[in-house]
Amino acid sequence: MKKLDYIIVGLGLAGIAFCEELEKAGKTFVVFDNGKDGASRVAAGLYNPVILKRYTLPWKAVEQFDLAIPYYKRLEKKLRVQCMTPLPVRKVFSSVEDQNNWFAASDQPSLERFVSPQLISNKNQWIKAPNDYGEVLETGRVDIKKLQKHYQEYLMSKGAFAKASFIHSNITFNKNSVIYDDYEASRIVFAEGHGVKQNLYFKNLPLVGNKGEYLIIKAPDLQLNAAIKTSFFIVPMGDDLYKVGATFNWTDKDSVPSVKAREELVEKLASLLTCTYEIVDQEAGVRPTTGDRRALLGVHPKYNQLVLLNGLGTRGIMASPLLAKYLFDFLEKGIPLPDEVNMMRFPKKFE
Ligand SMILES: Cc1cc2nc3c(=O)[nH]c(=O)nc-3n(C[C@H](O)[C@H](O)[C@H](O)COP(=O)(O)OP(=O)(O)OC[C@H]3O[C@@H](n4cnc5c(N)ncnc54)[C@H](O)[C@@H]3O)c2cc1C
């Protein structure tokens, strides 16, 4: 039996960020991940601090952002891999009123760092953007798939990774520890994304899940060097490939590409693109979203060895380092969790 400080279940953005907190503090751990369809494997990987529907900032946006950028840079160094690239994000204005709202946002002290007041005129003949673009500043893309692959290899080289499904009913509880497989650990941190719906201990929490789908298109004429946002994104991936999407579907909770989403995205593309393209792939995943758009962190009220790190929602790249830090500081330093992300805001879900 190997004694450890932590077992972590899930190696998406949440699991990786928590591993990093543990490594910084010299804690011992092992990660279980089954390699199935997590949200992190599908995400386009954009980081963009502005909500482009309303021109507002998400919760703790500046704190999230200022922690996340150096965090990914450190990870690149540690893993010796390049996975973060600056990439402009441009919003297509739908009308003159939309443009005015953008200017108003760029004037607000909280937004001026990220919202450029300079309009950019569209010079790409294959894109319909008659009202110009607004540009978000300090944006980019993280190749999450690549990051996950290299992080997993790193953990394997330390003997700290098991590619396996974690079976919740196989946990044995001691007074101050748990036994699972060949490990005895003080705590298990569940970072399972939408997989939490199979978790006996946390499945009643209001993690709703939102299915998102992308088309991957090849469009050699398009030659875009920025991500373009209208009611959806076109994100350049290199080699004339672009991710188009994603859709938002609150009903379906599977990771199977659908004809409905394909048709929706083809129709939307027709309103923006005039060049020819070929659809080369389609991907789907479930975002771990909550009704109140806040994460779910905390310790199970009946089994204090069981911990949750979930609810990263639609912006896991920016959110994961700060949420992992909050959780670590709570568990190891006794610093209270912010009320907004404390899962005990739903006490009835544990009755
Ligand atoms: C279509 C789409 C587009 C997105 N685009 C962006 C974007 O551009 N920018 C951005 O910041 N965010 C984006 N997101 C959101 C982002 O992907 C999520 O917030 C984030 O990936 C969630 O990370 P996670 O680690 O909580 O969950 P996941 O990435 O789902 O990871 C959970 C992991 O746990 C594993 N697992 C679950 N249960 C078990 C078990 N019992 N045993 C073993 N392993 C288990 C799964 O296999 C998975 O690897 C997007 C999401 C989707 C679906």
The ligand as an ORCA input file, in Angstrom:
! r2SCAN-3c Opt
* xyz 0 1
  C     -17.042     22.831    -27.157
  C     -16.308     23.483    -26.020
  C     -15.545     24.637    -26.245
  C     -14.868     25.249    -25.215
  N     -14.059     26.311    -25.492
  C     -13.325     26.884    -24.508
  C     -12.392     27.909    -24.786
  O     -12.166     28.280    -25.942
  N     -11.724     28.485    -23.737
  C     -11.910     28.067    -22.455
  O     -11.284     28.635    -21.538
  N     -12.770     27.073    -22.148
  C     -13.487     26.473    -23.150
  N     -14.351     25.456    -22.875
  C     -14.580     25.106    -21.457
  C     -13.454     24.225    -20.916
  O     -13.214     23.200    -21.835
  C     -13.842     23.657    -19.558
  O     -14.128     24.701    -18.646
  C     -12.713     22.834    -18.953
  O     -12.096     22.047    -19.927
  C     -13.217     21.938    -17.840
  O     -12.126     21.241    -17.319
  P     -12.306     20.105    -16.225
  O     -10.957     19.618    -15.903
  O     -13.174     20.592    -15.122
  O     -13.176     18.962    -16.957
  P     -12.782     17.996    -18.163
  O     -11.916     18.664    -19.136
  O     -14.057     17.422    -18.644
  O     -11.890     16.887    -17.476
  C     -12.398     15.878    -16.661
  C     -11.511     14.649    -16.813
  O     -11.927     13.680    -15.855
  C     -11.956     12.422    -16.462
  N     -12.913     11.605    -15.687
  C     -14.202     11.872    -15.398
  N     -14.730     10.904    -14.630
  C     -13.734     10.011    -14.397
  C     -13.645      8.789    -13.664
  N     -14.681      8.265    -12.971
  N     -12.469      8.102    -13.657
  C     -11.390      8.586    -14.329
  N     -11.417      9.742    -15.051
  C     -12.573     10.442    -15.072
  C     -12.399     12.709    -17.902
  O     -12.007     11.690    -18.792
  C     -11.627     14.008    -18.176
  O     -10.336     13.738    -18.679
  C     -15.002     24.760    -23.891
  C     -15.750     23.604    -23.657
  C     -16.380     22.960    -24.715
  C     -17.145     21.683    -24.447
*
